[in-house]
Amino acid sequence: MAIVLSVSGSPSVSSRTNRLLRHLDQRLVAQGHEVIALDVRTIPAEALLGADFRHPAIVEATELFERADAVVVGTPVYKASYSGVLKALLDLLPQYALTGKTVLPLATGGSVAHVLAIDYALRPVLTSMGAAHIVQGWFTLDKDITLHEDGSLSVAPSASESLTQVVDQFSAALGRTPLLAAAG
Ligand SMILES: Cc1cc2nc3c(=O)[nH]c(=O)nc-3n(C[C@H](O)[C@H](O)[C@H](O)COP(=O)(O)O)c2cc1C
């Protein structure tokens, strides 16, 4: 099975995007994948904003990308695009950090007016970084994500069904990755 890096690109402490990704991680783990979580907000600001390629946190993040067979990239929509902190991290990775990897792009946002931010803003960046296969992504409205005090999360049924579908398609695509198939 695959090693999946699950990257949350929200700077928010109480991030819906983050909680949604960690919720979906569980489904991937249940399907036999090893999931490594990376929350961009935990990377020191001086490393991200100072473009410090040699900072231990950036070196570590780069190694996590290298190790991964596949990457989930989740971002809140900010100003009709992906978040600035996600871009700050991607800018510090090698140009082709996604070479050979299967990628699932996900976004949360406040308005369906920006549902295409995944395809018009995020997808071109992922392509430029060499992603082998970017599967269908999904945009979830923030109002469809409810965070509970016990740390759990629920997603409105309409959104939940589509999210499950894209995660399962991503998981199935991992099984078809030539390198993984060859590894048995
Ligand atoms: C600074 C800022 C800008 C935002 N801009 C947009 C936007 O352009 N389009 C949109 O649909 N939602 C926008 N939103 C709403 C967020 O995308 C949405 O609430 C998202 O779920 C927040 O995710 P988070 O909790 O992980 O940060 C914005 C929110 C903030 C704080």
The ligand as a MOL file (V3000), in Angstrom:
LIG
                    3D

  0  0  0     0  0            999 V3000
M  V30 BEGIN CTAB
M  V30 COUNTS 31 33 0 0 0
M  V30 BEGIN ATOM
M  V30 1 C -8.7960 35.7790 4.8290 0
M  V30 2 C -9.9220 34.9150 4.3130 0
M  V30 3 C -10.2550 34.9690 2.9850 0
M  V30 4 C -11.2750 34.1590 2.4720 0
M  V30 5 N -11.5730 34.2330 1.1550 0
M  V30 6 C -12.5100 33.3980 0.6430 0
M  V30 7 C -12.7980 33.4240 -0.7530 0
M  V30 8 O -12.2650 34.1950 -1.5210 0
M  V30 9 N -13.7030 32.5310 -1.2230 0
M  V30 10 C -14.3600 31.6570 -0.3990 0
M  V30 11 O -15.1620 30.8670 -0.8900 0
M  V30 12 N -14.1180 31.6290 0.9290 0
M  V30 13 C -13.2090 32.4730 1.4720 0
M  V30 14 N -12.9390 32.4480 2.8200 0
M  V30 15 C -13.6370 31.4790 3.6640 0
M  V30 16 C -12.7530 30.2590 3.9480 0
M  V30 17 O -12.2380 29.7090 2.7520 0
M  V30 18 C -13.5240 29.1360 4.6420 0
M  V30 19 O -14.1520 29.6130 5.7990 0
M  V30 20 C -12.6040 27.9810 4.9530 0
M  V30 21 O -13.3680 26.8310 5.2800 0
M  V30 22 C -11.6610 28.2950 6.0940 0
M  V30 23 O -10.8540 27.1680 6.3010 0
M  V30 24 P -9.9130 27.0150 7.5810 0
M  V30 25 O -10.8130 26.9880 8.7890 0
M  V30 26 O -9.2140 25.7350 7.3620 0
M  V30 27 O -8.9670 28.1740 7.5740 0
M  V30 28 C -11.9590 33.2700 3.3450 0
M  V30 29 C -11.6340 33.2430 4.7070 0
M  V30 30 C -10.6230 34.0560 5.1790 0
M  V30 31 C -10.2710 33.9930 6.6550 0
M  V30 END ATOM
M  V30 BEGIN BOND
M  V30 1 1 1 2
M  V30 2 1 2 3
M  V30 3 2 2 30
M  V30 4 2 3 4
M  V30 5 1 4 5
M  V30 6 1 4 28
M  V30 7 2 5 6
M  V30 8 1 6 7
M  V30 9 1 6 13
M  V30 10 2 7 8
M  V30 11 1 7 9
M  V30 12 1 9 10
M  V30 13 2 10 11
M  V30 14 1 10 12
M  V30 15 2 12 13
M  V30 16 1 13 14
M  V30 17 1 14 15
M  V30 18 1 14 28
M  V30 19 1 15 16
M  V30 20 1 16 17
M  V30 21 1 16 18
M  V30 22 1 18 19
M  V30 23 1 18 20
M  V30 24 1 20 21
M  V30 25 1 20 22
M  V30 26 1 22 23
M  V30 27 1 23 24
M  V30 28 2 24 25
M  V30 29 1 24 26
M  V30 30 1 24 27
M  V30 31 2 28 29
M  V30 32 1 29 30
M  V30 33 1 30 31
M  V30 END BOND
M  V30 END CTAB
M  END
